[in-house]
Structures are given as structure tokens and as C-alpha cells.
Amino acid sequence: MMQLDKIQEHMEVLGSDGEHVGTVDHLDGQTAIKLTKTDPAAKGKHHLIPAAWVDHIDRHVHLNKSAAEAFSQWKEAA
């Protein structure tokens, strides 16, 4: 499993194409990342992305999906 403990609040999340997906709000357990609802990409709603989508982590969280794929597959948080 990716070293999720490297993921911190307010880190930028990028698709595999380098496009902005969102901003980390917090880890939701060990299986998902909750994105902030204040990010322009979020349109005022929290979204969850599976931790399995994380390819690697440096200053940003890089996904193994493009931004468009992430937007079409992310789940709106309740």
C-alpha cells in the first residue's frame, strides 16, 4: 500500500495528466481521501477518492488516473 501517512491536509491532488483534481481535506480511514469542498473543482461539495488511485506522493498527491477519469468516478461524500 502507498505510504498514505505522507498525505497531509491541503496537499494538491493531480491526475496522471498533471491536471488539478482537488485539495486534500483529510484521509478517510485507510481506504479513501476526502477532498475539500472549497476547492473550485469540487463545486461546493466534498468528494471521496479511493486511496488505490494514488500512484505516488511528493509535494502533491499523484493519481494513476487522469483528472477527467477522477472527476467521472469520484464519489460525493454524504
N, CA, C and O atoms as a Tinker XYZ file with bonds, in Angstrom:
   312  protein
     1  N      0.853000   -1.193000    0.000000    73     2
     2  CA     0.000000    0.000000    0.000000    64     1     3
     3  C      0.896000    1.252000    0.000000    63     2     4     5
     4  O      1.960000    1.281000    0.618000    81     3
     5  N      0.438000    2.247000   -0.692000    73     3     6
     6  CA     1.149000    3.527000   -0.749000    64     5     7
     7  C      1.291000    4.074000    0.676000    63     6     8     9
     8  O      0.458000    3.803000    1.541000    81     7
     9  N      2.340000    4.833000    0.900000    73     7    10
    10  CA     2.566000    5.416000    2.235000    64     9    11
    11  C      1.598000    6.582000    2.455000    63    10    12    13
    12  O      1.951000    7.747000    2.272000    81    11
    13  N      0.380000    6.241000    2.848000    73    11    14
    14  CA    -0.663000    7.250000    2.997000    64    13    15
    15  C     -0.355000    8.256000    4.093000    63    14    16    17
    16  O     -0.896000    9.362000    4.099000    81    15
    17  N      0.521000    7.870000    5.030000    73    15    18
    18  CA     0.854000    8.797000    6.113000    64    17    19
    19  C      1.595000   10.034000    5.597000    63    18    20    21
    20  O      1.755000   11.008000    6.333000    81    19
    21  N      2.048000   10.003000    4.341000    73    19    22
    22  CA     2.692000   11.175000    3.743000    64    21    23
    23  C      1.662000   12.207000    3.279000    63    22    24    25
    24  O      2.002000   13.361000    3.018000    81    23
    25  N      0.419000   11.787000    3.180000    73    23    26
    26  CA    -0.633000   12.684000    2.699000    64    25    27
    27  C     -1.034000   13.624000    3.829000    63    26    28    29
    28  O     -1.356000   13.195000    4.937000    81    27
    29  N     -1.005000   14.923000    3.516000    73    27    30
    30  CA    -1.323000   15.929000    4.526000    64    29    31
    31  C     -2.435000   16.843000    4.028000    63    30    32    33
    32  O     -2.677000   16.987000    2.830000    81    31
    33  N     -3.093000   17.447000    4.996000    73    31    34
    34  CA    -4.137000   18.418000    4.711000    64    33    35
    35  C     -3.616000   19.491000    3.748000    63    34    36    37
    36  O     -2.472000   19.931000    3.853000    81    35
    37  N     -4.451000   19.891000    2.837000    73    35    38
    38  CA    -4.187000   20.978000    1.879000    64    37    39
    39  C     -3.192000   20.617000    0.775000    63    38    40    41
    40  O     -2.783000   21.495000    0.015000    81    39
    41  N     -2.788000   19.336000    0.667000    73    39    42
    42  CA    -1.929000   18.952000   -0.460000    64    41    43
    43  C     -2.765000   18.964000   -1.734000    63    42    44    45
    44  O     -3.943000   18.608000   -1.721000    81    43
    45  N     -2.145000   19.377000   -2.828000    73    43    46
    46  CA    -2.837000   19.357000   -4.115000    64    45    47
    47  C     -2.862000   17.931000   -4.661000    63    46    48    49
    48  O     -1.875000   17.201000   -4.565000    81    47
    49  N     -4.001000   17.546000   -5.233000    73    47    50
    50  CA    -4.157000   16.234000   -5.857000    64    49    51
    51  C     -4.150000   16.443000   -7.373000    63    50    52    53
    52  O     -4.924000   17.239000   -7.906000    81    51
    53  N     -3.260000   15.711000   -8.059000    73    51    54
    54  CA    -3.111000   15.852000   -9.505000    64    53    55
    55  C     -3.432000   14.542000  -10.209000    63    54    56    57
    56  O     -3.111000   13.462000   -9.714000    81    55
    57  N     -4.069000   14.652000  -11.371000    73    55    58
    58  CA    -4.314000   13.470000  -12.200000    64    57    59
    59  C     -3.020000   13.023000  -12.850000    63    58    60    61
    60  O     -2.008000   13.720000  -12.782000    81    59
    61  N     -3.054000   11.850000  -13.486000    73    59    62
    62  CA    -1.866000   11.317000  -14.169000    64    61    63
    63  C     -1.438000   12.223000  -15.326000    63    62    64    65
    64  O     -0.307000   12.142000  -15.805000    81    63
    65  N     -2.359000   13.087000  -15.768000    73    63    66
    66  CA    -2.064000   14.042000  -16.843000    64    65    67
    67  C     -1.519000   15.365000  -16.297000    63    66    68    69
    68  O     -1.287000   16.309000  -17.053000    81    67
    69  N     -1.316000   15.423000  -14.969000    73    67    70
    70  CA    -0.791000   16.644000  -14.359000    64    69    71
    71  C     -1.851000   17.698000  -14.077000    63    70    72    73
    72  O     -1.539000   18.775000  -13.569000    81    71
    73  N     -3.097000   17.393000  -14.404000    73    71    74
    74  CA    -4.183000   18.357000  -14.195000    64    73    75
    75  C     -4.684000   18.319000  -12.745000    63    74    76    77
    76  O     -4.692000   17.268000  -12.104000    81    75
    77  N     -5.094000   19.472000  -12.254000    73    75    78
    78  CA    -5.596000   19.619000  -10.882000    64    77    79
    79  C     -6.907000   18.855000  -10.700000    63    78    80    81
    80  O     -7.840000   19.008000  -11.488000    81    79
    81  N     -6.966000   18.028000   -9.648000    73    79    82
    82  CA    -8.195000   17.291000   -9.315000    64    81    83
    83  C     -8.849000   17.885000   -8.077000    63    82    84    85
    84  O    -10.072000   18.020000   -8.024000    81    83
    85  N     -8.045000   18.238000   -7.085000    73    83    86
    86  CA    -8.622000   18.779000   -5.860000    64    85    87
    87  C     -7.562000   19.035000   -4.814000    63    86    88    89
    88  O     -6.364000   19.009000   -5.096000    81    87
    89  N     -8.026000   19.285000   -3.593000    73    87    90
    90  CA    -7.168000   19.565000   -2.449000    64    89    91
    91  C     -7.562000   18.625000   -1.312000    63    90    92    93
    92  O     -8.747000   18.444000   -1.029000    81    91
    93  N     -6.572000   18.034000   -0.671000    73    91    94
    94  CA    -6.835000   17.088000    0.413000    64    93    95
    95  C     -7.482000   17.800000    1.604000    63    94    96    97
    96  O     -6.975000   18.813000    2.086000    81    95
    97  N     -8.607000   17.255000    2.066000    73    95    98
    98  CA    -9.196000   17.693000    3.332000    64    97    99
    99  C     -8.604000   16.808000    4.427000    63    98   100   101
   100  O     -8.013000   17.311000    5.382000    81    99
   101  N     -8.763000   15.489000    4.290000    73    99   102
   102  CA    -8.148000   14.541000    5.217000    64   101   103
   103  C     -8.279000   13.123000    4.671000    63   102   104   105
   104  O     -9.006000   12.878000    3.708000    81   103
   105  N     -7.565000   12.199000    5.302000    73   103   106
   106  CA    -7.721000   10.783000    4.977000    64   105   107
   107  C     -8.996000   10.285000    5.632000    63   106   108   109
   108  O     -9.290000   10.615000    6.781000    81   107
   109  N     -9.742000    9.495000    4.894000    73   107   110
   110  CA   -10.970000    8.902000    5.419000    64   109   111
   111  C    -10.657000    7.427000    5.665000    63   110   112   113
   112  O    -10.869000    6.583000    4.794000    81   111
   113  N    -10.151000    7.130000    6.862000    73   111   114
   114  CA    -9.672000    5.780000    7.151000    64   113   115
   115  C     -8.410000    5.501000    6.351000    63   114   116   117
   116  O     -7.632000    6.419000    6.089000    81   115
   117  N     -8.195000    4.255000    5.961000    73   115   118
   118  CA    -7.020000    3.893000    5.153000    64   117   119
   119  C     -7.403000    3.623000    3.704000    63   118   120   121
   120  O     -6.576000    3.182000    2.907000    81   119
   121  N     -8.669000    3.892000    3.368000    73   119   122
   122  CA    -9.142000    3.483000    2.044000    64   121   123
   123  C     -9.516000    4.631000    1.126000    63   122   124   125
   124  O     -9.696000    4.420000   -0.073000    81   123
   125  N     -9.639000    5.847000    1.660000    73   123   126
   126  CA   -10.088000    6.956000    0.818000    64   125   127
   127  C     -9.488000    8.282000    1.271000    63   126   128   129
   128  O     -9.067000    8.447000    2.416000    81   127
   129  N     -9.467000    9.213000    0.333000    73   127   130
   130  CA    -9.029000   10.586000    0.604000    64   129   131
   131  C    -10.249000   11.476000    0.403000    63   130   132   133
   132  O    -10.912000   11.421000   -0.633000    81   131
   133  N    -10.532000   12.292000    1.405000    73   131   134
   134  CA   -11.630000   13.254000    1.282000    64   133   135
   135  C    -11.042000   14.560000    0.789000    63   134   136   137
   136  O    -10.050000   15.051000    1.328000    81   135
   137  N    -11.664000   15.122000   -0.245000    73   135   138
   138  CA   -11.199000   16.379000   -0.820000    64   137   139
   139  C    -12.021000   17.541000   -0.262000    63   138   140   141
   140  O    -13.193000   17.379000    0.081000    81   139
   141  N    -11.395000   18.707000   -0.177000    73   139   142
   142  CA   -12.089000   19.884000    0.357000    64   141   143
   143  C    -13.225000   20.289000   -0.569000    63   142   144   145
   144  O    -13.153000   20.115000   -1.785000    81   143
   145  N    -14.275000   20.833000    0.034000    73   143   146
   146  CA   -15.395000   21.312000   -0.772000    64   145   147
   147  C    -15.162000   22.742000   -1.244000    63   146   148   149
   148  O    -15.884000   23.239000   -2.108000    81   147
   149  N    -14.149000   23.408000   -0.676000    73   147   150
   150  CA   -13.874000   24.794000   -1.049000    64   149   151
   151  C    -13.024000   24.901000   -2.313000    63   150   152   153
   152  O    -12.876000   25.987000   -2.875000    81   151
   153  N    -12.462000   23.769000   -2.761000    73   151   154
   154  CA   -11.664000   23.780000   -3.988000    64   153   155
   155  C    -12.582000   24.080000   -5.176000    63   154   156   157
   156  O    -13.682000   23.533000   -5.252000    81   155
   157  N    -12.150000   24.941000   -6.106000    73   155   158
   158  CA   -13.016000   25.262000   -7.254000    64   157   159
   159  C    -13.505000   24.027000   -8.036000    63   158   160   161
   160  O    -14.622000   24.025000   -8.553000    81   159
   161  N    -12.674000   22.988000   -8.119000    73   159   162
   162  CA   -13.054000   21.779000   -8.859000    64   161   163
   163  C    -14.181000   21.021000   -8.168000    63   162   164   165
   164  O    -14.882000   20.236000   -8.808000    81   163
   165  N    -14.363000   21.248000   -6.860000    73   163   166
   166  CA   -15.337000   20.486000   -6.077000    64   165   167
   167  C    -16.763000   21.020000   -6.174000    63   166   168   169
   168  O    -17.713000   20.333000   -5.798000    81   167
   169  N    -16.911000   22.238000   -6.675000    73   167   170
   170  CA   -18.229000   22.855000   -6.814000    64   169   171
   171  C    -19.034000   22.814000   -5.506000    63   170   172   173
   172  O    -20.233000   22.535000   -5.509000    81   171
   173  N    -18.345000   23.099000   -4.383000    73   171   174
   174  CA   -19.021000   23.225000   -3.102000    64   173   175
   175  C    -19.373000   21.926000   -2.399000    63   174   176   177
   176  O    -20.103000   21.943000   -1.408000    81   175
   177  N    -18.868000   20.795000   -2.892000    73   175   178
   178  CA   -19.172000   19.505000   -2.266000    64   177   179
   179  C    -17.886000   18.741000   -1.953000    63   178   180   181
   180  O    -16.913000   18.807000   -2.704000    81   179
   181  N    -17.898000   18.008000   -0.824000    73   179   182
   182  CA   -16.786000   17.113000   -0.513000    64   181   183
   183  C    -16.867000   15.913000   -1.458000    63   182   184   185
   184  O    -17.959000   15.442000   -1.777000    81   183
   185  N    -15.715000   15.422000   -1.903000    73   183   186
   186  CA   -15.671000   14.212000   -2.717000    64   185   187
   187  C    -14.665000   13.242000   -2.113000    63   186   188   189
   188  O    -13.699000   13.649000   -1.467000    81   187
   189  N    -14.906000   11.953000   -2.334000    73   187   190
   190  CA   -14.002000   10.905000   -1.871000    64   189   191
   191  C    -13.366000   10.235000   -3.075000    63   190   192   193
   192  O    -14.036000    9.919000   -4.058000    81   191
   193  N    -12.054000   10.025000   -2.979000    73   191   194
   194  CA   -11.367000    9.239000   -3.999000    64   193   195
   195  C    -10.677000    8.075000   -3.304000    63   194   196   197
   196  O    -10.120000    8.248000   -2.220000    81   195
   197  N    -10.704000    6.887000   -3.913000    73   195   198
   198  CA   -10.070000    5.725000   -3.289000    64   197   199
   199  C     -8.562000    5.903000   -3.164000    63   198   200   201
   200  O     -7.910000    6.433000   -4.063000    81   199
   201  N     -8.020000    5.453000   -2.037000    73   199   202
   202  CA    -6.570000    5.507000   -1.841000    64   201   203
   203  C     -5.856000    4.685000   -2.913000    63   202   204   205
   204  O     -4.695000    4.950000   -3.224000    81   203
   205  N     -6.536000    3.698000   -3.474000    73   203   206
   206  CA    -5.945000    2.852000   -4.522000    64   205   207
   207  C     -5.606000    3.645000   -5.784000    63   206   208   209
   208  O     -4.815000    3.184000   -6.606000    81   207
   209  N     -6.191000    4.821000   -5.943000    73   207   210
   210  CA    -5.888000    5.656000   -7.104000    64   209   211
   211  C     -4.549000    6.374000   -6.975000    63   210   212   213
   212  O     -4.043000    6.917000   -7.957000    81   211
   213  N     -3.969000    6.382000   -5.774000    73   211   214
   214  CA    -2.714000    7.111000   -5.555000    64   213   215
   215  C     -1.562000    6.362000   -6.206000    63   214   216   217
   216  O     -1.316000    5.193000   -5.911000    81   215
   217  N     -0.860000    7.056000   -7.100000    73   215   218
   218  CA     0.311000    6.479000   -7.762000    64   217   219
   219  C      1.556000    6.757000   -6.930000    63   218   220   221
   220  O      2.310000    5.840000   -6.606000    81   219
   221  N      1.771000    8.032000   -6.585000    73   219   222
   222  CA     2.891000    8.390000   -5.719000    64   221   223
   223  C      2.618000    9.739000   -5.054000    63   222   224   225
   224  O      1.719000   10.486000   -5.441000    81   223
   225  N      3.435000   10.016000   -4.037000    73   223   226
   226  CA     3.259000   11.227000   -3.240000    64   225   227
   227  C      4.610000   11.932000   -3.140000    63   226   228   229
   228  O      5.613000   11.336000   -2.746000    81   227
   229  N      4.612000   13.211000   -3.507000    73   227   230
   230  CA     5.788000   14.047000   -3.233000    64   229   231
   231  C      5.235000   15.315000   -2.570000    63   230   232   233
   232  O      4.655000   15.223000   -1.489000    81   231
   233  N      5.394000   16.476000   -3.176000    73   231   234
   234  CA     4.736000   17.673000   -2.634000    64   233   235
   235  C      3.242000   17.637000   -2.953000    63   234   236   237
   236  O      2.447000   18.361000   -2.354000    81   235
   237  N      2.878000   16.778000   -3.910000    73   235   238
   238  CA     1.495000   16.614000   -4.345000    64   237   239
   239  C      1.108000   15.141000   -4.226000    63   238   240   241
   240  O      1.961000   14.268000   -4.064000    81   239
   241  N     -0.190000   14.891000   -4.310000    73   239   242
   242  CA    -0.688000   13.516000   -4.385000    64   241   243
   243  C     -0.962000   13.261000   -5.868000    63   242   244   245
   244  O     -1.805000   13.920000   -6.476000    81   243
   245  N     -0.244000   12.300000   -6.437000    73   243   246
   246  CA    -0.376000   11.992000   -7.865000    64   245   247
   247  C     -1.225000   10.735000   -8.037000    63   246   248   249
   248  O     -0.972000    9.709000   -7.406000    81   247
   249  N     -2.236000   10.833000   -8.903000    73   247   250
   250  CA    -3.136000    9.706000   -9.129000    64   249   251
   251  C     -2.706000    8.884000  -10.340000    63   250   252   253
   252  O     -1.951000    9.354000  -11.191000    81   251
   253  N     -3.198000    7.649000  -10.403000    73   251   254
   254  CA    -2.933000    6.795000  -11.561000    64   253   255
   255  C     -4.069000    6.897000  -12.575000    63   254   256   257
   256  O     -4.192000    6.053000  -13.463000    81   255
   257  N     -4.896000    7.930000  -12.440000    73   255   258
   258  CA    -5.990000    8.218000  -13.370000    64   257   259
   259  C     -5.864000    9.669000  -13.804000    63   258   260   261
   260  O     -5.340000   10.504000  -13.067000    81   259
   261  N     -6.346000    9.964000  -14.998000    73   259   262
   262  CA    -6.354000   11.352000  -15.442000    64   261   263
   263  C     -7.372000   12.143000  -14.613000    63   262   264   265
   264  O     -8.236000   11.562000  -13.957000    81   263
   265  N     -7.261000   13.445000  -14.651000    73   263   266
   266  CA    -8.212000   14.287000  -13.929000    64   265   267
   267  C     -9.637000   14.006000  -14.405000    63   266   268   269
   268  O    -10.552000   13.912000  -13.587000    81   267
   269  N     -9.835000   13.872000  -15.712000    73   267   270
   270  CA   -11.177000   13.613000  -16.254000    64   269   271
   271  C    -11.739000   12.289000  -15.730000    63   270   272   273
   272  O    -12.919000   12.205000  -15.390000    81   271
   273  N    -10.888000   11.251000  -15.663000    73   271   274
   274  CA   -11.330000    9.963000  -15.114000    64   273   275
   275  C    -11.704000   10.112000  -13.643000    63   274   276   277
   276  O    -12.723000    9.583000  -13.199000    81   275
   277  N    -10.877000   10.832000  -12.890000    73   275   278
   278  CA   -11.147000   11.033000  -11.465000    64   277   279
   279  C    -12.481000   11.749000  -11.269000    63   278   280   281
   280  O    -13.286000   11.349000  -10.428000    81   279
   281  N    -12.717000   12.820000  -12.054000    73   279   282
   282  CA   -13.965000   13.569000  -11.923000    64   281   283
   283  C    -15.173000   12.691000  -12.246000    63   282   284   285
   284  O    -16.223000   12.832000  -11.618000    81   283
   285  N    -15.037000   11.793000  -13.211000    73   283   286
   286  CA   -16.185000   10.969000  -13.597000    64   285   287
   287  C    -16.424000    9.809000  -12.633000    63   286   288   289
   288  O    -17.503000    9.217000  -12.629000    81   287
   289  N    -15.406000    9.479000  -11.806000    73   287   290
   290  CA   -15.532000    8.303000  -10.941000    64   289   291
   291  C    -15.514000    8.605000   -9.445000    63   290   292   293
   292  O    -15.785000    7.717000   -8.637000    81   291
   293  N    -15.196000    9.862000   -9.057000    73   291   294
   294  CA   -15.156000   10.158000   -7.630000    64   293   295
   295  C    -16.557000   10.076000   -7.053000    63   294   296   297
   296  O    -17.539000   10.161000   -7.790000    81   295
   297  N    -16.657000    9.913000   -5.757000    73   295   298
   298  CA   -17.955000    9.814000   -5.092000    64   297   299
   299  C    -18.179000   11.065000   -4.245000    63   298   300   301
   300  O    -17.279000   11.548000   -3.558000    81   299
   301  N    -19.391000   11.563000   -4.318000    73   299   302
   302  CA   -19.746000   12.698000   -3.472000    64   301   303
   303  C    -19.877000   12.192000   -2.043000    63   302   304   305
   304  O    -20.528000   11.178000   -1.791000    81   303
   305  N    -19.264000   12.893000   -1.124000    73   303   306
   306  CA   -19.340000   12.490000    0.287000    64   305   307
   307  C    -20.707000   12.865000    0.857000    63   306   308   309
   308  O    -21.276000   13.901000    0.514000    81   307
   309  N    -21.219000   12.008000    1.727000    73   307   310
   310  CA   -22.539000   12.235000    2.321000    64   309   311
   311  C    -22.526000   13.444000    3.235000    63   310   312
   312  O    -23.552000   13.784000    3.823000    81   311
